[in-house]
């Protein structure tokens, strides 16, 4: 009976673990070379991740996150529990104040939304400077990725 080498990309976490075959070969040296290649790619990915973290920390230092200040909201009028008994003027006043409160909340959060979008764009712009393989690995590998060779009997 022969043995075939299956290189598995593995992931292990507390709640999740999986393994996918990425290479099947009878040549043990070829399988070991693939594991070494994948470990080298993981090291390049981790180096790129650290560079992105460092870059974004510097960017955030130059572009501090805006402080969200909750707006002072107007209290809604209470004309009783049965809205169907409210007059059209009372209903209009209630809806007007409610809309004004919602508009004030949207306006108060807008600087943080704008900053978040600028940060997202900056991070993507920086990541686009990495080689294509590193960009792909950035998405598909993580700190818990590893590779191993399983020997499987084969006739």
N, C-alpha and C positions, 0 to 999 in steps of 0.2 A: 504494500500500500504506500502511495506517495503522499507527501504533505505539500499543501499549497499555502502560500503566505498571503494573508489578507490584511492590508493596512487599514486600520479603522481610525476615523476621526471621532474622538470621544468628548463628552462633556459630562461633568458630574457636579451636581449641586444638591442642596438639602432636599428640595422638593422635586427636582427634575434631573434625569440623566438619560443620555442616549448615545448611540454609537452608529455611525454610517460607514460603510465600506467605501474607500476612495481608490484603492488599487488592489488588484488580485494578480499575483505573479508566482511562478514557481522559483524564481531567482531571489534568494534570501538577501543578497547584496543589493539588489534593486529595491527591495522593500525597505531595507535599512536606509538606503539613500533617500527614499521618499520621506521617511520619518525625519531624517536630518533636514531635508529641504523644508518641510512643514514647520519644524521647530525654528528654523532660521527666519521663515516668513512671519511666524508669531512674534519673534524678537523684533523684527522690523515694524510690525504692527504696534507692538507695545511701545517702541521708541517714538513712533508717530503719534500715538495717543498721548504720551507724556509731553511731546512738543506742542500738541494742540492744547493741552491743559495749561501749560506754561504761557502760551500765546494768549489764550483767553483770559487768564488771570491778569496779564499785563493790560489787555484791552479793557477789562472791567475796572482796573485801576485808573485808566485814562477816561473811561466812560462809566462813572458810577451809576448803579441802579437807582432810578428815582424812588423816592419815598412815597408810598401810597398814603394819601390822606383821605380818610372817609369824609364825604361831604355831609354837611348838616342838612338832614332831611326834614321836610315839613311833615307835621303829623296829619294823618288822614282824618277827615271829619267823620264823626259817628252819628249817623241819623237813625240808628236803630238797626235791628237784625234783619228786617224784611226789606230788602232792596226794592222789591216791587212796589213798596209804599213810598219810596223816595220821590220827590218831585223831580222833573227834568232838570231844574237848576241845581238841585242837590247832587244828582247823578253827574252832571257836567262838572261841577266843582270837584267832586271826588276823583273823577277820571283825569281832570287837569292836574291836580296835585300829584296823583299817582304817576302820571307821565313825566311831570317835572322832576320828581324824585328819581325815576329811572334814568332820565337824561343826565341828571347830576352825577349819578353813580357811573354811568358810561364815560362822562367827561373826566371824572376823577381818576379812573383807571387807564385812560388813554395814554398818558406818558409812559406808564409801565408796559403797555402793549407795544408802543412804538420802540421802546428800548429793547424789548424781547425780540422783536423782528430784526432790529439792527444787529443784535448779538447773534442771532441765528444765521443771518446773512454773512457776518464776519467769520463765524466758525466754518461755514460751508466754503467760503472763499479760501480760507487757510487750508482746509482739508483738500481742496482741489489742486494744491501745489504738490501733493504727494504723488508718487508714481501710481499708475492705474492699478497694479497688483496690490499695493498697500491700501489703496482706497477700497478695493473689493474685500480684502482681508479685514479691514477696519469694520466692515459691516457684518462679516460672517464669523469672525473669531472673537473670542473673549478671553478673559483671564483664566477661565476654567477649561479652555480647550487643550486637548493633548492627543497624541497619536500613539498607537501601539500596533504591534504585529500579532495577529492570531494565526496559529498554524492549524489548518483544517485538513483532516484526512480526505484524500481524493484518489479515486481509482481511474 
